[in-house]
Amino acid sequence: MEVYLELIPQDGHLGPMQVMHWAARVGSDSSSVCYEFECEGVQIGASTTCDHGFKIETRPLGRTEKSHLQIRAWAKQFGRMHSYNVAGSDFGGRNCQDFTQEMCGFLGVGTSQLPVRQARQVEAVAGGAVLAAGALAVGGGLLVRYLTEPAKDGVQWMWGDAGTVLPSMAQLNPIRWSGKQSMQATIGDLEAHLGTASEWRPVLLHGHAGASTPASRPNLAAAIAHLRELSEAT
């Protein structure tokens, strides 16, 4: 069966670009199926659930030998394993672009023809400048993240290896950072990723104990230990 990428414009904007929802369509006739991942989880049907009346662009990606029964089972398993997060895999969750990319790997069509993810395009185009309003709208959901001034009672964190286009600029993109919260809440966030594929990813911590620049730790365990030490010292 033929596999297609559907680029579905949304009402929101990411920097200067209109936000694009990604979906994978399998089949080329009236029985084709659209597979997607949104805030309500995995969606499977004849058409996207995120059609806002804009023109949808369709790009051919190749052919797959997988059946719809196999694809449906894979998609349902993906939905059970991952929670939706608008910022995607750079912040521990998954979004529509992660889902489509991973599905392409499962279908055996490769990912080289997929566009660069929009958050990374903005980082490249803007040279890492903070988005004007610090806001990202995707699929009707609004995420507002501000990289605030450091303060003794608040911590923010992000993955230290986020941003493959301009890694050094990713720190200036507010959607990559968690909200400002207590050390204990941050420890809880990090502990949720122990035992997952992200366990050995580096972590950046910002705002703890009045620090003016983000502190880097090589993995989750080191970041958690660092925060516990700071918590015990206060």
Beta strands, then each sheet from edge to edge (+ up, - down):
strand 1: 2-14
strand 2: 17-26
strand 3: 33-38
strand 4: 41-45
strand 5: 57-63
strand 6: 135-138
strand 7: 141-144
strand 8: 153-159
strand 9: 203-208
strand 10: 215-217
sheet 1: 4+ 3- 2+ 1- 5+
sheet 2: 6+ 7-
sheet 3: 8+ 9- 10+
end
